[in-house]
Amino acid sequence: MDWTLIEKFGASIIIALFFFLILKWVLEQFKEELKENRKERKEYLQTLAEIRTEMSDHNGRAKEFHASVQAEHKEMIETLGRINGYKH
């Protein structure tokens, strides 16, 4: 058996195999990170949708409240105007 090829390329093959294994490990870690990022993004979008729903509900309640306050103030102005002698 001719060992000269193994002696000549043995170290290169070992180094190439070492870099291949490192590259494989890095790509597996990256794959896991992408899976976790997708899961986190789904949770974030669900939370964002819930916040958006709560804001819409709050805006609706705020509009109702403002309308009732405006009506009360209009009634108060009319009443106070009559008390102070203003004519409409």
Secondary structure, DSSP 8 states (H G I E B T S, - for coil): ---HHHHHHHHHHHHHHHHHHHHHHHHHHHHHHHHHHHHHHHHHHHHHHHHHHHHHHHHHHHHHHHHHHHHHHHHHHHHHHHHTT---
